[in-house]
Structures are given as structure tokens and as C-alpha cells.
Amino acid sequence: MAAAREVGVVALPAGAGAALRLLAAVIQARTVVEIGTGTGVSGLWLLGGMRADGVLTTIDAEQEHQRLARRAFAMAGHAPGRARIITGRALDVLPRLADGGYDLVFVDGPVSDYAACVVAARRLLRAGGLLVLNRMFGVNGRVVDPTARDPDTVALREIARQARDSEEWLPALLPSGEGLLCLMRR
């Protein structure tokens, strides 16, 4: 958490992290994609719930964030092979990942990329896999404010609406942290 503050990253709150860890454990996740490495806080929660032989693939454009995450993983006792850290924009990296090869995809990158990440996750996840989108309440909970019309708020509302109406996903919104939208791939 201190490293996150130092580089201006908002770390995943403990309640949302615990929910993420539980979700990874419930589905016995072995292969996880994380979009938005940050300084490794959410990665640590994910690794804590994944199977012992699991591998976290984490993507971030900021090398400094990834350096701090690598250090956090090592300090927590995770072997280097447990995390595959990829530098780059998620939308450039995701097309190179295997179809149906993942149990869980966690999205905590730029909100402007969320819609494209949902499309990519549909391809990446196995049947029964989970997509978890962070910060679904928006900045200061703006998603529920009908007068809020900024692009990120409108995008989050649209993603939630599409998830609710989709036959490809089984959705649930968890009120942990800034809101976790969980979608199980049917």
C-alpha cells in the first residue's frame, strides 16, 4: 500500500481484495489475467486465492509499477514463476493470449478500455470462468447519479446494462471497495 501511494496508484481496498481472493479460491483458479498490475496489491490478493500451481499473468504499461509488484510478490514468498509480468497496453497484449485458457480475468485498468476488455475476456475465459471489473461504482459513486454524464460514468453504466441483459454472462455486482462487477462466462 505504501508503494502504491508513493507512485500515485490507488491500491485495491482490503474488502475488495478479500472478495477477489475468495472468488479465485472458489473457482480454484490456476490461470488468471490481471489488467492493471499497479504495485502488486491486487496481484497478491489473487495469488492468495489461486491454486498453489497457479500462474498470474499481469499486464501494465508502467515498468516502475511492475518492478514494485515483482518486489511485493517476492517479499510475500511467491516464486518468480507464479507471476508472468507483461509490459504493454492491455489492448495490445490481450490478443496474444490463448483462447479459453484462463479461469479468471481481473480488470483494473483505464475505464476507457473496459468495454474492449469485456470482449477480450469472453474469448480468453473458459466456460464457467469469471470476469471481475473493479471500480464499477465510478468516481465517488457517480454511476448511480443520473445527472453524471462524463464519459467514464456513461461507459460503466453501459457495461453494467449490457452485462445484465447478456445471455453470455451471469452477472453480480458486489459492493466491495469501489464496486466489483463479477460476470461468469456461460
URQUI-V724626 format. One line per field, one symbol per residue. ss: DSSP state (A for helix, B for strand, O for the rest). psi: psi as a letter, one per 40 degrees, with the letter a starting at -180 (. if undefined). A space follows every 50 residues. Layout:
# URQUI-V724626
ss = ???
psi = ???
This chain:
# URQUI-V724626
ss = OAAAAAOOOOOOOAAAAAAAAAAAAAOOOOBBBBBOOOOOAAAAAAAAAO OOOOBBBBBBOOAAAAAAAAAAAAAOOOOAAABBBBBOOAAAAAAAOOOO OBBBBBBOOOAAAAAAAAAAAAAABBBBBBBBBOOOOOAAAAAAOOOOOO AAAAAAAAAAAAAAAOOOBBBBBBOOOOOBBBBBBO
psi = ddddddefhhihidddddddddddddefhdhhhhhgdbeeddddddddei ideihhhhhiehdddddddddddddeehidedhhhhhihdedddeeihhe eidhhhhfahdeedddddddddddiiheihhhhifeeihffddeheehei ddddddddddddddeieeihihhhfhbfhhhhhhh.
